Amino acid sequence: MVFMESSQGQITAYILSLISGTIIFMTGIIGLVWFGADGPGWGGFGGWMGGMMGNSHGFTGGGEFGFFSVLSILGLISGVVVIISAVMLRMHPSNHFIWGTIILIFALVSFADMGGYFIGAILGIVGGALALSNRPRTIVPSRQNQQIQSPANH
């Protein structure tokens, strides 16, 4: 029987990717609430401070989903995929290439929604790169450690 053990780099990739996915997911929720509700009338996104870009986040206005709402949904999906991929990287370190690639791709896709204020995307890129570069250690137990006790020996 052969066991795969995560290296320190794999654990670091898992932690960075998990933090990245969480940040990307949370900013996707914030953006969805902000733009889905047509944004509050302060902060330069509408109302009397809207200026030239007033109500540009909704094509029709009135709280309907517009362009930035779709980008927020893309960020939300990217965050969920990065979190799931990070967990799968930890559970199945032998498939580090697949999960690292998925983390890297969806961290790049999250840039469409500012990538978790760019910090989430950068952490995801670093975590995905670490997952791709580090290989889990293979442990083959020796014959001495495989002593099996039968119920009659108790």
Sequence and secondary structure as in RCSB ss.txt:
>XXXX:A:sequence
MVFMESSQGQITAYILSLISGTIIFMTGIIGLVWFGADGPGWGGFGGWMGGMMGNSHGFTGGGEFGFFSVLSILG
LISGVVVIISAVMLRMHPSNHFIWGTIILIFALVSFADMGGYFIGAILGIVGGALALSNRPRTIVPSRQNQQIQS
PANH
>XXXX:A:secstr
  EEE  HHHHHHHHHHHHHHHHHHHHHHHHHHHHHTT  SSTTSSGGG GGGTTTTSSS TT   HHHHHHHHH
HHHHHHHHHHHHHHHH GGGHHHHHHHHHHHHHHGGGGTTTTTHHHHHHHHHHHHHHH   EEE   GGGG    
GGG 
